[in-house]
Amino acid sequence: MSFRALAAAVSVARGTDVRFIDVSPDVFAARLSGPRWPPQRVALLCQRLARVRRGEAEVARGAMAELLGRGARSMGEVLGTG
């Protein structure tokens, strides 16, 4: 699910306008940088979000489903809209 699609789903679920505003990874990292966000944590988060931007995020399967005791849920199910 893209960030735009996620924002749209949250918007429907909350009944409010939620928008995704795309910023460059460099701007995002700069905004996070500070005493509460050490450089290693910023870099890790940026790497993970880059995978989502490229459509490479994975759905929880296998061992995760076993640990949770249930299968993966869709974002609609999580938000109560699907």
N, C-alpha and C positions, 0 to 999 in steps of 0.2 A: 504494500500500500504506500502510495506516495505521500509526502507531507501535505500536499494540496488536498488529496482525498481524505486524509486523516482530519485536517481542519474542517472540511465540509461535513464529515460524519459527526465530529464533536459539535459543530454548529447546529446540526439537526437535533442531536440528542439534548443539547442544553437549551435550544430555542433562542439562541443568541448568535450574533455574527462573530464567527471565529475565522480569522484569515491567516494564511501562511504568507509570510513576507520573506522571500528568498534573499539571503545575503551571502556574500562570498565566504568561503571557509576562513580566509585570513581575517576578515572583519569579525566573524563569529568568534574566532580564537582570541582576538584582541579584546573583545567585549567580556570574555570570561576571565582573562588573565588578571591575577591579583592574589592577595594573600590566602584567600579561601580556595583558589584553584591553582595548584602548583602546575608548572609546565607539563609534567608527565600526565597528569589527569586531563588537562586540556587536549593534549595530543591524542590520548586514547579516545576521548569522546569524539573528537573531530574525525578520527579514523573510522569509528563505528558509524557516525552519521554519514560519512562519505559512502559507505556501503549501502545505506538506505537510499541515498540519493541516486545511486547507480542501479537500484532495484535488486540488490543482492541480499536483503534481509531475509532471514529464514524464519519459518513458522516452527514453533516448538513441536517436536515429534519424539518418538522413541523414548529414550531415557527420561527426558523431561516430562513427558506424559505419564510415565510410570511413577516418577517422583511425586507429581501432583495428584495422581490417582484419577486423572481424567484426560481426555483429549484436548487438543488445542481449540481455542474459541476464536471466532472471527471478531474483528473490531466492532462490527455491528452488535454481536452478542455481548461484548464487554460494555459497550455504551448503552445497551438496552434498546437498540433500534433494529436489530436483525434477528 
